[in-house]
């Protein structure tokens, strides 16, 4: 069996009729592909429809599905993935190690271990205060929080009702995009590990307690 008869995983390709089987793109498909190629960030379906001159977000999603059919049929090293609230043209996961060696990321795109630990704590426990983050980490994190705020990975969602009304921190859509997540439910073991000190306080207060705070990044 020749290489073009096999898909990205080496399995025989699923039969696709018409121009898709030939790897051809319609004008609409080409416009969507071009937008995603140069965007550099996730593009929401509605915005994608505007940029690619499509009817609406529904048509944008349909075109993305058709593009991925072509990509899978021809074993391209990339495909369109849903990230945060939009779409991005990304290389396939099994190329990650090779690409990492070929093209090292710039230092300012990396998170230091303390910063990564801090943003992960926020992701799983949000919303929470700086004091609560420091209680978990066991060290001061004021400077790290400043860096995460500057990079847009976290934001201040409001203030806590405790003494001094400290800021509450949550993650942002940039966090989701950076880590390739559609929403916070895709965090590893999210159902078991995600909870907020606010949830604990509400449970302690009884069934009538209401939590009016929002949860960022979703």
C-alpha positions in Angstrom: 0.0 0.0 0.0 1.5 3.4 -1.0 2.0 6.2 1.4 -0.9 8.3 0.1 -3.3 5.4 0.8 -2.6 5.6 4.5 -3.7 8.2 7.1 -1.6 10.0 9.7 -1.5 7.0 12.0 -0.5 4.6 9.2 -4.0 3.1 8.9 -5.7 2.9 5.6 -7.5 6.1 4.7 -11.3 6.4 4.9 -12.7 6.9 1.4 -13.6 10.5 0.7 -15.4 11.5 -2.5 -15.1 14.6 -4.7 -12.5 17.3 -4.4 -11.7 16.5 -0.8 -10.2 13.2 -1.9 -7.9 15.1 -4.2 -6.8 17.5 -1.4 -8.4 20.4 -3.2 -9.8 23.4 -1.3 -12.8 25.5 -2.2 -12.4 29.3 -2.1 -14.0 29.4 1.3 -11.8 26.6 2.6 -8.7 28.4 1.3 -9.7 31.7 3.0 -10.3 29.9 6.4 -6.9 28.2 6.0 -5.2 31.4 5.2 -6.7 33.2 8.2 -5.7 30.5 10.6 -2.2 30.3 9.1 -1.4 33.9 9.9 -3.6 34.6 12.9 -1.0 33.5 15.5 -3.8 33.0 18.1 -7.1 31.2 18.5 -9.8 32.7 16.3 -13.4 32.4 17.5 -15.9 30.9 14.9 -17.8 34.2 14.6 -14.6 36.2 14.0 -13.3 33.5 11.6 -16.6 33.9 9.6 -16.1 37.6 9.4 -12.4 37.4 8.3 -13.0 34.6 5.8 -16.2 36.2 4.4 -18.5 33.3 5.5 -22.2 33.5 6.3 -21.9 32.8 10.0 -20.1 30.9 12.8 -22.0 27.7 11.8 -20.5 27.8 8.3 -17.1 28.5 9.8 -17.3 25.3 11.9 -18.4 23.3 8.8 -15.5 24.6 6.8 -13.0 23.7 9.6 -14.4 20.2 9.6 -13.9 19.9 5.9 -10.3 21.2 6.2 -9.5 18.6 8.8 -11.0 15.9 6.6 -8.5 17.0 3.9 -5.6 17.2 6.4 -6.4 13.7 7.8 -6.8 12.2 4.4 -3.5 13.5 3.2 -1.6 12.9 6.5 -0.5 16.5 6.8 1.6 17.3 9.8 -0.9 19.9 11.0 -4.7 20.2 11.5 -7.1 22.7 13.0 -7.7 22.3 16.7 -10.2 23.9 19.0 -8.3 25.9 21.6 -10.0 28.1 24.3 -12.9 29.8 22.5 -11.5 29.5 19.0 -9.6 27.6 16.4 -5.8 27.4 15.6 -3.8 25.7 12.9 -1.4 23.5 14.9 1.1 20.7 14.2 0.1 17.3 15.3 1.2 16.1 18.8 3.6 13.4 17.6 5.8 16.0 16.0 6.3 17.9 19.3 9.5 16.3 20.4 11.2 16.7 17.0 10.0 20.3 16.6 11.2 21.1 20.1 14.7 20.1 19.2 14.6 21.9 15.8 13.1 25.1 17.0 13.6 25.9 20.6 11.1 28.3 22.1 12.2 31.7 23.2 13.0 32.0 26.8 10.3 34.6 27.4 7.7 32.0 26.2 8.6 29.6 28.9 7.4 29.6 32.5 9.8 29.1 35.3 9.0 26.1 37.6 7.7 28.5 40.4 5.5 30.4 37.9 4.2 27.1 36.4 3.4 25.8 39.9 1.6 29.0 40.8 -0.6 29.2 37.7 -1.5 25.5 38.1 -2.6 26.2 41.7 -4.7 29.0 40.5 -6.2 26.9 37.7 -7.3 24.2 40.1 -8.3 26.3 43.1 -9.6 29.5 41.5 -10.8 32.0 42.6 -8.3 32.4 45.5 -6.3 35.1 47.2 -2.5 35.6 47.2 -2.4 34.4 50.9 -4.2 31.2 49.9 -1.7 30.6 47.1 1.2 31.2 49.4 -0.3 28.9 52.0 -0.3 26.1 49.4 3.2 26.9 48.0 4.8 27.8 51.3 6.6 30.8 49.9 5.9 34.4 48.9 4.5 34.7 45.3 3.9 38.4 44.9 6.5 38.8 42.1 5.4 35.6 40.3 1.8 36.8 40.4 2.9 40.1 38.9 4.6 38.2 36.0 1.6 36.0 35.4 -0.6 39.1 35.3 1.7 40.9 32.8 1.7 37.8 30.6 -2.1 37.7 30.7 -2.3 34.2 32.1 -4.2 35.2 35.2 -6.4 38.2 36.1 -8.0 39.8 39.1 -11.7 38.8 39.2 -12.8 40.7 42.3 -12.1 40.9 46.0 -12.7 38.5 48.9 -15.0 39.3 51.8 -12.3 38.6 54.3 -10.3 41.3 56.3 -8.7 43.8 54.0 -10.7 42.5 51.0 -7.7 40.9 49.2 -7.8 40.4 45.4 -9.1 37.1 44.0 -7.1 35.6 41.1 -8.4 33.4 38.3 -7.0 32.2 35.0 -7.7 33.7 31.6 -8.5 32.6 28.0 -4.8 33.2 27.3 -4.1 30.5 29.9 -6.4 28.1 28.1 -4.8 28.9 24.7 -1.3 28.6 26.0 -2.0 25.1 27.5 -4.2 23.9 24.6 -7.4 23.6 26.6 -11.0 24.3 25.5 -12.0 25.0 29.1 -11.0 24.1 32.6 -12.8 20.8 32.6 -10.0 19.5 30.4 -7.4 19.9 33.1 -6.0 16.5 34.2 -8.1 15.0 36.9 -10.2 18.1 36.9 -13.3 16.5 38.5 -11.2 15.3 41.5 -8.8 18.1 41.9 -10.7 21.3 41.1 -12.2 23.2 44.0 -12.0 26.6 45.5 -11.7 27.8 49.1 -14.9 29.6 48.3 -16.6 26.3 47.7 -15.4 25.0 51.0 -16.6 28.1 52.9 -20.0 27.9 51.2 -20.3 24.2 52.2 -19.4 25.1 55.8 -22.0 27.8 55.8 -24.8 25.4 54.9 -27.0 24.8 51.9 -28.3 28.3 51.8 -24.9 30.0 51.1 -24.6 31.4 47.6 -21.3 31.9 45.7 -21.6 34.9 43.5 -18.0 35.0 42.3 -17.2 34.2 38.8 -14.6 31.6 37.7 -12.2 33.0 35.1 -10.8 31.2 32.0 -14.0 29.3 31.2 
